[in-house]
Amino acid sequence: MNYTYPKTEKLKSKNTIDLLFSEGKSVSKYPLRLVYVPITLENEEQLKMGVSVSKKYFKKAVDRNYFKRVLRETYRLNKQLLLDNLDTKSYAFMFFYQSKDRLSYQEINEKTIQLFKKFIATEKEAK
């Protein structure tokens, strides 16, 4: 298994981000939300992932950055769940932390796994 989060997997394209917010679908598992949209990627990677923590809930940048780091880490450790179940489709994801509650790393990791499983189930139903 490859537990990395390379630069090529980071969501940077403004056009793709705009597409996510205009046409993206969403799954939630409190306090996390995953917005996704199928895309075509020219390279071999299947995923593009971005993370966001609202200034509304965490006023200090230090706190937002902490939760963004935790979200990236839980994605990095659990992305194999997504890769094993996506077939050949490519997706762009935006991963949100949407609560004032300060959950521990273990709780966020559990919620991430549940969220990814919910996404996989949703995509299998859509087929």
CNS distance restraints for C-alpha pairs under 8 A (distance, minus, plus):
assign (resid   1 and name CA) (resid  80 and name CA) 7.34 0.50 0.50
assign (resid   2 and name CA) (resid  80 and name CA) 7.87 0.50 0.50
assign (resid   3 and name CA) (resid  76 and name CA) 5.77 0.50 0.50
assign (resid   3 and name CA) (resid  77 and name CA) 5.73 0.50 0.50
assign (resid   3 and name CA) (resid  79 and name CA) 7.96 0.50 0.50
assign (resid   4 and name CA) (resid  76 and name CA) 5.85 0.50 0.50
assign (resid   4 and name CA) (resid  77 and name CA) 7.86 0.50 0.50
assign (resid   5 and name CA) (resid   9 and name CA) 6.39 0.50 0.50
assign (resid   5 and name CA) (resid  10 and name CA) 7.57 0.50 0.50
assign (resid   5 and name CA) (resid  72 and name CA) 8.00 0.50 0.50
assign (resid   5 and name CA) (resid  76 and name CA) 5.71 0.50 0.50
assign (resid   6 and name CA) (resid  10 and name CA) 7.05 0.50 0.50
assign (resid   8 and name CA) (resid  45 and name CA) 7.67 0.50 0.50
assign (resid   8 and name CA) (resid  48 and name CA) 7.71 0.50 0.50
assign (resid   9 and name CA) (resid  45 and name CA) 7.04 0.50 0.50
assign (resid   9 and name CA) (resid  47 and name CA) 6.04 0.50 0.50
assign (resid   9 and name CA) (resid  48 and name CA) 4.70 0.50 0.50
assign (resid   9 and name CA) (resid  49 and name CA) 6.21 0.50 0.50
assign (resid  10 and name CA) (resid  48 and name CA) 5.39 0.50 0.50
assign (resid  10 and name CA) (resid  49 and name CA) 5.19 0.50 0.50
assign (resid  10 and name CA) (resid  50 and name CA) 6.05 0.50 0.50
assign (resid  11 and name CA) (resid  16 and name CA) 7.85 0.50 0.50
assign (resid  11 and name CA) (resid  17 and name CA) 7.63 0.50 0.50
assign (resid  11 and name CA) (resid  48 and name CA) 4.98 0.50 0.50
assign (resid  11 and name CA) (resid  49 and name CA) 4.98 0.50 0.50
assign (resid  11 and name CA) (resid  50 and name CA) 4.94 0.50 0.50
assign (resid  11 and name CA) (resid  92 and name CA) 7.25 0.50 0.50
assign (resid  11 and name CA) (resid  93 and name CA) 7.79 0.50 0.50
assign (resid  12 and name CA) (resid  16 and name CA) 7.94 0.50 0.50
assign (resid  12 and name CA) (resid  17 and name CA) 7.70 0.50 0.50
assign (resid  12 and name CA) (resid  50 and name CA) 7.66 0.50 0.50
assign (resid  13 and name CA) (resid  17 and name CA) 6.30 0.50 0.50
assign (resid  14 and name CA) (resid  18 and name CA) 6.09 0.50 0.50
assign (resid  15 and name CA) (resid  19 and name CA) 6.15 0.50 0.50
assign (resid  16 and name CA) (resid  20 and name CA) 6.15 0.50 0.50
assign (resid  16 and name CA) (resid  92 and name CA) 7.42 0.50 0.50
assign (resid  17 and name CA) (resid  21 and name CA) 6.49 0.50 0.50
assign (resid  18 and name CA) (resid  22 and name CA) 6.15 0.50 0.50
assign (resid  19 and name CA) (resid  23 and name CA) 5.64 0.50 0.50
assign (resid  19 and name CA) (resid  24 and name CA) 6.76 0.50 0.50
assign (resid  19 and name CA) (resid  37 and name CA) 7.67 0.50 0.50
assign (resid  20 and name CA) (resid  24 and name CA) 4.41 0.50 0.50
assign (resid  20 and name CA) (resid  25 and name CA) 7.86 0.50 0.50
assign (resid  20 and name CA) (resid  35 and name CA) 6.81 0.50 0.50
assign (resid  20 and name CA) (resid  36 and name CA) 6.28 0.50 0.50
assign (resid  20 and name CA) (resid  37 and name CA) 5.88 0.50 0.50
assign (resid  20 and name CA) (resid  92 and name CA) 7.43 0.50 0.50
assign (resid  20 and name CA) (resid  93 and name CA) 7.68 0.50 0.50
assign (resid  20 and name CA) (resid  94 and name CA) 7.68 0.50 0.50
assign (resid  21 and name CA) (resid  35 and name CA) 7.86 0.50 0.50
assign (resid  23 and name CA) (resid  37 and name CA) 7.09 0.50 0.50
assign (resid  24 and name CA) (resid  35 and name CA) 5.92 0.50 0.50
assign (resid  24 and name CA) (resid  36 and name CA) 5.21 0.50 0.50
assign (resid  24 and name CA) (resid  37 and name CA) 4.83 0.50 0.50
assign (resid  25 and name CA) (resid  35 and name CA) 5.57 0.50 0.50
assign (resid  25 and name CA) (resid  36 and name CA) 5.49 0.50 0.50
assign (resid  25 and name CA) (resid  37 and name CA) 6.44 0.50 0.50
assign (resid  26 and name CA) (resid  33 and name CA) 6.94 0.50 0.50
assign (resid  26 and name CA) (resid  34 and name CA) 5.58 0.50 0.50
assign (resid  26 and name CA) (resid  35 and name CA) 4.33 0.50 0.50
assign (resid  26 and name CA) (resid  36 and name CA) 6.25 0.50 0.50
assign (resid  27 and name CA) (resid  33 and name CA) 5.89 0.50 0.50
assign (resid  27 and name CA) (resid  34 and name CA) 5.38 0.50 0.50
assign (resid  27 and name CA) (resid  35 and name CA) 6.63 0.50 0.50
assign (resid  27 and name CA) (resid 115 and name CA) 7.21 0.50 0.50
assign (resid  27 and name CA) (resid 118 and name CA) 7.20 0.50 0.50
assign (resid  27 and name CA) (resid 119 and name CA) 6.32 0.50 0.50
assign (resid  28 and name CA) (resid  32 and name CA) 5.83 0.50 0.50
assign (resid  28 and name CA) (resid  33 and name CA) 4.32 0.50 0.50
assign (resid  28 and name CA) (resid  34 and name CA) 6.22 0.50 0.50
assign (resid  28 and name CA) (resid 115 and name CA) 6.51 0.50 0.50
assign (resid  29 and name CA) (resid  33 and name CA) 6.28 0.50 0.50
assign (resid  29 and name CA) (resid 111 and name CA) 6.44 0.50 0.50
assign (resid  29 and name CA) (resid 112 and name CA) 7.92 0.50 0.50
assign (resid  29 and name CA) (resid 114 and name CA) 7.13 0.50 0.50
assign (resid  29 and name CA) (resid 115 and name CA) 5.52 0.50 0.50
assign (resid  30 and name CA) (resid  98 and name CA) 7.68 0.50 0.50
assign (resid  30 and name CA) (resid 111 and name CA) 7.51 0.50 0.50
assign (resid  31 and name CA) (resid  97 and name CA) 5.86 0.50 0.50
assign (resid  31 and name CA) (resid  98 and name CA) 5.20 0.50 0.50
assign (resid  31 and name CA) (resid  99 and name CA) 5.57 0.50 0.50
assign (resid  32 and name CA) (resid  95 and name CA) 7.20 0.50 0.50
assign (resid  32 and name CA) (resid  96 and name CA) 5.60 0.50 0.50
assign (resid  32 and name CA) (resid  97 and name CA) 4.85 0.50 0.50
assign (resid  32 and name CA) (resid  98 and name CA) 5.97 0.50 0.50
assign (resid  32 and name CA) (resid 111 and name CA) 7.25 0.50 0.50
assign (resid  32 and name CA) (resid 112 and name CA) 7.36 0.50 0.50
assign (resid  32 and name CA) (resid 115 and name CA) 7.56 0.50 0.50
assign (resid  33 and name CA) (resid  95 and name CA) 5.95 0.50 0.50
assign (resid  33 and name CA) (resid  96 and name CA) 5.05 0.50 0.50
assign (resid  33 and name CA) (resid  97 and name CA) 6.63 0.50 0.50
assign (resid  33 and name CA) (resid  98 and name CA) 7.21 0.50 0.50
assign (resid  33 and name CA) (resid 115 and name CA) 7.80 0.50 0.50
assign (resid  34 and name CA) (resid  93 and name CA) 6.57 0.50 0.50
assign (resid  34 and name CA) (resid  94 and name CA) 5.77 0.50 0.50
assign (resid  34 and name CA) (resid  95 and name CA) 4.80 0.50 0.50
assign (resid  34 and name CA) (resid  96 and name CA) 6.36 0.50 0.50
assign (resid  34 and name CA) (resid 115 and name CA) 7.61 0.50 0.50
assign (resid  35 and name CA) (resid  93 and name CA) 5.65 0.50 0.50
assign (resid  35 and name CA) (resid  94 and name CA) 5.17 0.50 0.50
assign (resid  35 and name CA) (resid  95 and name CA) 6.63 0.50 0.50
assign (resid  36 and name CA) (resid  91 and name CA) 6.55 0.50 0.50
assign (resid  36 and name CA) (resid  92 and name CA) 5.57 0.50 0.50
assign (resid  36 and name CA) (resid  93 and name CA) 4.49 0.50 0.50
assign (resid  36 and name CA) (resid  94 and name CA) 6.47 0.50 0.50
assign (resid  37 and name CA) (resid  91 and name CA) 5.64 0.50 0.50
assign (resid  37 and name CA) (resid  92 and name CA) 5.51 0.50 0.50
assign (resid  37 and name CA) (resid  93 and name CA) 6.85 0.50 0.50
assign (resid  38 and name CA) (resid  89 and name CA) 7.11 0.50 0.50
assign (resid  38 and name CA) (resid  90 and name CA) 5.79 0.50 0.50
assign (resid  38 and name CA) (resid  91 and name CA) 4.39 0.50 0.50
assign (resid  38 and name CA) (resid  92 and name CA) 6.37 0.50 0.50
assign (resid  39 and name CA) (resid  89 and name CA) 7.94 0.50 0.50
assign (resid  39 and name CA) (resid  90 and name CA) 5.55 0.50 0.50
assign (resid  39 and name CA) (resid  91 and name CA) 5.32 0.50 0.50
assign (resid  39 and name CA) (resid  92 and name CA) 6.45 0.50 0.50
assign (resid  40 and name CA) (resid  90 and name CA) 6.08 0.50 0.50
assign (resid  40 and name CA) (resid  91 and name CA) 7.77 0.50 0.50
assign (resid  41 and name CA) (resid  45 and name CA) 7.15 0.50 0.50
assign (resid  41 and name CA) (resid  46 and name CA) 7.21 0.50 0.50
assign (resid  41 and name CA) (resid  90 and name CA) 6.70 0.50 0.50
assign (resid  45 and name CA) (resid  90 and name CA) 7.66 0.50 0.50
assign (resid  46 and name CA) (resid  83 and name CA) 7.54 0.50 0.50
assign (resid  46 and name CA) (resid  88 and name CA) 7.48 0.50 0.50
assign (resid  46 and name CA) (resid  89 and name CA) 6.76 0.50 0.50
assign (resid  46 and name CA) (resid  90 and name CA) 4.39 0.50 0.50
assign (resid  46 and name CA) (resid  91 and name CA) 6.39 0.50 0.50
assign (resid  47 and name CA) (resid  90 and name CA) 5.78 0.50 0.50
assign (resid  47 and name CA) (resid  91 and name CA) 5.18 0.50 0.50
assign (resid  47 and name CA) (resid  92 and name CA) 5.84 0.50 0.50
assign (resid  47 and name CA) (resid  93 and name CA) 7.39 0.50 0.50
assign (resid  48 and name CA) (resid  91 and name CA) 6.43 0.50 0.50
assign (resid  48 and name CA) (resid  92 and name CA) 4.59 0.50 0.50
assign (resid  48 and name CA) (resid  93 and name CA) 6.00 0.50 0.50
assign (resid  49 and name CA) (resid  92 and name CA) 5.98 0.50 0.50
assign (resid  49 and name CA) (resid  93 and name CA) 4.73 0.50 0.50
assign (resid  49 and name CA) (resid  94 and name CA) 5.77 0.50 0.50
assign (resid  49 and name CA) (resid  95 and name CA) 7.27 0.50 0.50
assign (resid  50 and name CA) (resid  93 and name CA) 6.24 0.50 0.50
assign (resid  50 and name CA) (resid  94 and name CA) 4.70 0.50 0.50
assign (resid  50 and name CA) (resid  95 and name CA) 6.05 0.50 0.50
assign (resid  51 and name CA) (resid  68 and name CA) 6.14 0.50 0.50
assign (resid  51 and name CA) (resid  71 and name CA) 6.85 0.50 0.50
assign (resid  51 and name CA) (resid  72 and name CA) 6.96 0.50 0.50
assign (resid  51 and name CA) (resid  94 and name CA) 5.58 0.50 0.50
assign (resid  51 and name CA) (resid  95 and name CA) 4.60 0.50 0.50
assign (resid  51 and name CA) (resid  96 and name CA) 5.90 0.50 0.50
assign (resid  52 and name CA) (resid  68 and name CA) 6.37 0.50 0.50
assign (resid  52 and name CA) (resid  94 and name CA) 7.31 0.50 0.50
assign (resid  52 and name CA) (resid  95 and name CA) 6.20 0.50 0.50
assign (resid  52 and name CA) (resid  96 and name CA) 4.94 0.50 0.50
assign (resid  52 and name CA) (resid  97 and name CA) 6.64 0.50 0.50
assign (resid  53 and name CA) (resid  57 and name CA) 7.95 0.50 0.50
assign (resid  53 and name CA) (resid  58 and name CA) 7.65 0.50 0.50
assign (resid  53 and name CA) (resid  64 and name CA) 5.65 0.50 0.50
assign (resid  53 and name CA) (resid  65 and name CA) 7.96 0.50 0.50
assign (resid  53 and name CA) (resid  67 and name CA) 6.92 0.50 0.50
assign (resid  53 and name CA) (resid  68 and name CA) 6.42 0.50 0.50
assign (resid  53 and name CA) (resid  96 and name CA) 5.85 0.50 0.50
assign (resid  53 and name CA) (resid  97 and name CA) 5.20 0.50 0.50
assign (resid  53 and name CA) (resid  98 and name CA) 6.88 0.50 0.50
assign (resid  54 and name CA) (resid  58 and name CA) 6.45 0.50 0.50
assign (resid  54 and name CA) (resid  64 and name CA) 7.35 0.50 0.50
assign (resid  54 and name CA) (resid  96 and name CA) 7.95 0.50 0.50
assign (resid  54 and name CA) (resid  97 and name CA) 7.23 0.50 0.50
assign (resid  54 and name CA) (resid  98 and name CA) 6.80 0.50 0.50
assign (resid  55 and name CA) (resid  59 and name CA) 5.22 0.50 0.50
assign (resid  55 and name CA) (resid  60 and name CA) 7.68 0.50 0.50
assign (resid  55 and name CA) (resid  64 and name CA) 7.31 0.50 0.50
assign (resid  57 and name CA) (resid  98 and name CA) 7.50 0.50 0.50
assign (resid  57 and name CA) (resid  99 and name CA) 6.30 0.50 0.50
assign (resid  57 and name CA) (resid 100 and name CA) 5.05 0.50 0.50
assign (resid  58 and name CA) (resid  63 and name CA) 6.12 0.50 0.50
assign (resid  58 and name CA) (resid  64 and name CA) 5.93 0.50 0.50
assign (resid  58 and name CA) (resid 100 and name CA) 7.00 0.50 0.50
assign (resid  59 and name CA) (resid  63 and name CA) 7.62 0.50 0.50
assign (resid  59 and name CA) (resid  64 and name CA) 7.73 0.50 0.50
assign (resid  60 and name CA) (resid  64 and name CA) 6.60 0.50 0.50
assign (resid  61 and name CA) (resid  65 and name CA) 5.93 0.50 0.50
assign (resid  62 and name CA) (resid  66 and name CA) 6.20 0.50 0.50
assign (resid  63 and name CA) (resid  67 and name CA) 6.46 0.50 0.50
assign (resid  64 and name CA) (resid  68 and name CA) 6.16 0.50 0.50
assign (resid  65 and name CA) (resid  69 and name CA) 6.09 0.50 0.50
assign (resid  66 and name CA) (resid  70 and name CA) 6.33 0.50 0.50
assign (resid  67 and name CA) (resid  71 and name CA) 6.09 0.50 0.50
assign (resid  67 and name CA) (resid  97 and name CA) 7.51 0.50 0.50
assign (resid  68 and name CA) (resid  72 and name CA) 6.14 0.50 0.50
assign (resid  69 and name CA) (resid  73 and name CA) 6.13 0.50 0.50
assign (resid  70 and name CA) (resid  74 and name CA) 6.15 0.50 0.50
assign (resid  70 and name CA) (resid 105 and name CA) 6.70 0.50 0.50
assign (resid  70 and name CA) (resid 108 and name CA) 7.87 0.50 0.50
assign (resid  71 and name CA) (resid  75 and name CA) 6.10 0.50 0.50
assign (resid  71 and name CA) (resid  95 and name CA) 7.49 0.50 0.50
assign (resid  71 and name CA) (resid  97 and name CA) 7.91 0.50 0.50
assign (resid  71 and name CA) (resid 108 and name CA) 7.72 0.50 0.50
assign (resid  72 and name CA) (resid  76 and name CA) 6.05 0.50 0.50
assign (resid  73 and name CA) (resid  77 and name CA) 6.24 0.50 0.50
assign (resid  74 and name CA) (resid  78 and name CA) 6.07 0.50 0.50
assign (resid  74 and name CA) (resid 108 and name CA) 7.53 0.50 0.50
assign (resid  74 and name CA) (resid 109 and name CA) 5.45 0.50 0.50
assign (resid  74 and name CA) (resid 112 and name CA) 6.72 0.50 0.50
assign (resid  75 and name CA) (resid  79 and name CA) 5.43 0.50 0.50
assign (resid  75 and name CA) (resid 112 and name CA) 7.37 0.50 0.50
assign (resid  78 and name CA) (resid  82 and name CA) 7.63 0.50 0.50
assign (resid  78 and name CA) (resid 112 and name CA) 7.78 0.50 0.50
assign (resid  78 and name CA) (resid 113 and name CA) 6.76 0.50 0.50
assign (resid  79 and name CA) (resid  83 and name CA) 6.33 0.50 0.50
assign (resid  80 and name CA) (resid  84 and name CA) 5.91 0.50 0.50
assign (resid  81 and name CA) (resid  85 and name CA) 6.62 0.50 0.50
assign (resid  81 and name CA) (resid 116 and name CA) 7.15 0.50 0.50
assign (resid  81 and name CA) (resid 117 and name CA) 7.74 0.50 0.50
assign (resid  82 and name CA) (resid  86 and name CA) 6.01 0.50 0.50
assign (resid  82 and name CA) (resid 116 and name CA) 6.71 0.50 0.50
assign (resid  82 and name CA) (resid 120 and name CA) 7.18 0.50 0.50
assign (resid  83 and name CA) (resid  87 and name CA) 7.57 0.50 0.50
assign (resid  85 and name CA) (resid 120 and name CA) 6.79 0.50 0.50
assign (resid  86 and name CA) (resid  90 and name CA) 7.74 0.50 0.50
assign (resid  86 and name CA) (resid 120 and name CA) 7.67 0.50 0.50
assign (resid 103 and name CA) (resid 107 and name CA) 6.01 0.50 0.50
assign (resid 103 and name CA) (resid 108 and name CA) 6.34 0.50 0.50
assign (resid 104 and name CA) (resid 108 and name CA) 6.30 0.50 0.50
assign (resid 105 and name CA) (resid 109 and name CA) 6.05 0.50 0.50
assign (resid 106 and name CA) (resid 110 and name CA) 6.25 0.50 0.50
assign (resid 107 and name CA) (resid 111 and name CA) 6.22 0.50 0.50
assign (resid 108 and name CA) (resid 112 and name CA) 6.04 0.50 0.50
assign (resid 109 and name CA) (resid 113 and name CA) 6.38 0.50 0.50
assign (resid 110 and name CA) (resid 114 and name CA) 6.32 0.50 0.50
assign (resid 111 and name CA) (resid 115 and name CA) 5.96 0.50 0.50
assign (resid 112 and name CA) (resid 116 and name CA) 6.10 0.50 0.50
assign (resid 113 and name CA) (resid 117 and name CA) 6.21 0.50 0.50
assign (resid 114 and name CA) (resid 118 and name CA) 6.14 0.50 0.50
assign (resid 115 and name CA) (resid 119 and name CA) 6.18 0.50 0.50
assign (resid 116 and name CA) (resid 120 and name CA) 6.21 0.50 0.50
assign (resid 117 and name CA) (resid 121 and name CA) 6.19 0.50 0.50
assign (resid 118 and name CA) (resid 122 and name CA) 6.13 0.50 0.50
assign (resid 119 and name CA) (resid 123 and name CA) 6.17 0.50 0.50
assign (resid 120 and name CA) (resid 124 and name CA) 6.18 0.50 0.50
assign (resid 121 and name CA) (resid 125 and name CA) 6.28 0.50 0.50
assign (resid 122 and name CA) (resid 126 and name CA) 6.35 0.50 0.50
assign (resid 123 and name CA) (resid 127 and name CA) 6.60 0.50 0.50
